[in-house]
Amino acid sequence: MLRTALQTYRSALHTFASSPSTFQILKSLPSSSHPAPPKTLYILDSSFNPPTLAHLRIAKTALLADPIPSPSPKRLLLLLATHNADKAPKPASFEQRLVMMEIFASTLLSETSQKVEGLGIDIGVTKLPYFADKAKSIEDSGLFPSSAQQVHLLGYDTLTRLLATKYYPPTHTLQPLHPLLEKHRVLVTYRADDDWGTRSEQDKYLRDVEDGRRDTDGAKREWVTEGRIRMVEGRKDGEEIISSTRVREAAMTGDRDALQKLVTKGVGDWILGERLYLDD
């Protein structure tokens, strides 16, 4: 079935690329259900190169432990950008990533569906590189109720890009984020590694917004004071550090034991079976 899915995704991507659409859902799980329109739409937007246990942690934290109670029904959108502002489409092809996203979604659904009534997961693609544009495209698509609140799930490293003014020419202010954060929310997982500083340093990044030190950039203090941007727990002390780079290194050496600590079993089996990332 997954071999067939690979071909289906390849064809769907070709059709999507030549269409005027900027957002499309390619797969919904469970496929046999007729879900009620969601009131809360969680969006995990990533390169999924590949999906990792860090992605799983982010999604489960949002679905099971969102610090701001969100109305049901809830739905999760796994979103792959086919035009990324910073990353070229390699080493795994987009259709390979979509298959891994489907495997990942099946695992996530099996682990959360009994705790989140009526949960469904969509696998979608977008041509847009920036969060504000993606959010508007999703809202305008008609595929979800316009009243549904989007909750975008990010790691701390992605938050720093979201709030980097260099991505918003020609004025280079955060004004383009105002419509997004007036209606929707951002849930940010702490990034606990040497590259991104301590937890207190990451908290200070948002305190600078809250205290007005980024007013001149176009940031709004209420983004933090009203919980429009909220930090949540990430990797705990002593837990495995997970990154796509580490997954690809394990794949290159065929280290199944290492992969089991970094990705779900299904994703790991697919990576090894398809011999992905050997030329990374």
N, C-alpha and C positions, 0 to 999 in steps of 0.2 A: 504493500500500500504506500509506503514512503517513497519507493522508487517512482511510483505513479505520481505522487505528490510533487516530486522534484520536477517532473516534466510539466505538470499543471502550473506550478509556480513560474517556471521559465516562460511559458506561454502567456500567463497573466501579466508578468512584468513587461513583456514586449508590447502587449496591448495597452497597458497603463502608460508606458513611455510615449506612445504615439497619440495618446488621448489628451484632451484639454484639462482633464481632472488633475487636481493637486493632491487629492486624498482618496483612498479606496480601501475597503475591507476585502481581503482575499479569502479569509477563513474564519468561521465562528465555531466555538466549542462550548457546550456540546452541540453538535450539528443537528440533532433531532429535536431540540427544544424550540419553544416559541416564547421567548422571554418577555416579561413586562418591560416597558421602556424605563431605562435607568434614571434615577434621580441624581446619582453620583457616578461619575465616570473617571476612574483612575487610569492614568496614562503613563506607561513606562516606555519612554522614547530612548532608544539606544541603537548602537551599531550591531549589537548581538553577534559579535565576531570572536567567540561564540557566546550564547547565553551561559551564564555562570551561576554558581550558588549565591554570589553576591546579588545578582538580579533576583533570584528566588527570595532572598532575605528582604530586599527592598519591597517586593510585591506583597509578601506575607505580612510584613510589618504594617503596610498601609491597609490591607484588607482586614487584619485581625486586631490591630492596635493603633488605629488612627487617633491621635490625641484630641482631635476635634470630631465629635460625633457627627457622622454623615448619614443622610437619609437613605433608606433602601427603596427600591432595588439598587444594587451596586453592580458595576460592570468594569472589567479591566480591558484596556486596549494596549496590546504590545505593538509599538509603532517603529517601523524601520524607515529611515530617511534614505532615499536613493540618490539624493543630492546633499551631501554633508558639507558643512562649511569648512571643516578642518581635515577630514579623512578621505582618502581615496578608497574605491571599492575593492579592496584586497585585504588579506590573501584569499578568504573564502568568498565565493560568488554570492550574489544576493539570493538566488534560489536555494543555495545550500543553507544560508542563514535562516531563510523562511522555514525550511524543513526543520531545522533545529529549534526554531521558535515554536513550531507546532508540537514537537516532542516535549519541549519545556512546558508549554501550556497544559498539556495533558497531565504532566506530573503535578503542576501547581494546582490544577483543578481537583485532582484526586486528594490532595492534601488539605484543601480549604473548603470544598463544596459543602461538607457537612456542617461547617462552622459559619458559612456565609450563605444564607438561604437564597436560592435562585441565581447564584453567581454564574456568569458567563464570561468567556474570554474571546476577544476579537484579535485577529492578526491583520494589521493594516500597513499600508505603505504611503509615503508622502514624498513629493518632489521638493518640498520647502525645507530650507536649512535652519530657519530660526523659530524659536518657540512661539513667539507672538503670532507669527503668520500661520504656523501649524494649528494653533488653538482656534484661530478665526476660521481656517479652512474646515476643521472638524465641525465647528459650530454651524457653519453655513452649508454643510454637506446634506443635511436633512436625514442623516442616518441615525442621529440621536436627538432627543428632544432639546430644543434651544434653551429650555429652562434647566437642563442638567448641569450641575457644577462639575467642572473639570478639576481634577487634582493631579498635578503633574509630579511624577516621582523622579527625584534626582539624587545623585551623589553630590557630596560637597564640591568636588572638582568641577562638576557641571554647573553648579550654582555660580561659581566664580566666573564662568564663561557667560552665563545668563546675564549677570550684572556687570559685564565688561563693556564699557561704552564704545570700544573700537568696533564692535559688531553692529553699530547703529548709525551708519553714515546717512546723510551728510552732516547732521548736527552733532553726532557723537554724544547724545544724551540718552537716558533711559525712558524718554517719553513714549516710544513704541510699546513699552511694557505696561503702560497705564491701563489700557482696556482689558488686558489679560488679568491683571491683579486686582482690578476693581470687582470682577465677577468670580474669578477662579482662584485656586490655591496652589501652592508649591510645597511639597513635603520633601525634606532634604535629609539624607542619611549622612551621619558623620563619616568622614574618611579618615580612618585611624592608621596612618602610616607616615613615615618620615617626610614624604614629599609635600604633605599638606598641613603639617603642623599639628599641635596638640588640640584636644577638644576645646580648651579655653581660648586658643587662638582662633578656632573656627567660630566659636560663640562671639568673639570680639568682632569678627567680620560683619555679623548681623547687628551687633550693638552699634557699630558705626552708622548703619542705616537708621536704627531706632533713635539714636542721639542727634541725628541731623548732620552728621559729618559728610554725608553724601548727597545733601540737598542740591548742591550745585550740579551734580551729575544727573539730576532729574529723578532720583530715588524719593520715595515717599515713606515717611516714618511709620504710617499706619500699616504698611506692608508687614512690619514686624509686630507692632503693638496690637493689631487686630488678628494676628495669626495667619495672614495671607502667605507668609513664608514661615515655615516651622521646621525646626530641626528634630530628628528622631534618632533612636539608637541605631548604630551600625554594628560593625564587628566588635565583639567583646574581647577584653584582654585575654591573650592566650589562644584565641581562635586563629585558624589558618588565614593568612593574607591571601586574598583572591584577586586575580587580575586576568584579563584576557591574554596578556603576554605570558603569564605562567602556564595557562592552559595550552597555548600554542607550543611552548617549550616542551611540555610533557607529551604532547602529541607527536612532536618530531622524534622523540626517543621511544615512542610506543609505551610509555610508562602508565599502565592502567591504574596502578595503585595511586599514583599522584593525581590522575584525572578524577578518581572517585572523591577526592577531597576538594575538587575545584568546580565540577559540573555534576548535573544529575546523571544517573546511570544511563538513561536513555540517550542523552546528548553525548556522553562519553563513548558509548557503543557506536553511535553514528559516526563520530569523528574518526575512530579507529577503523571502522568498516569502510569508510569512504576515503581513508588515508588523507584526511584534510590536514593542512598546515605543514606538510612535509617540506614545502618550498618556501616557508615563511622567511 
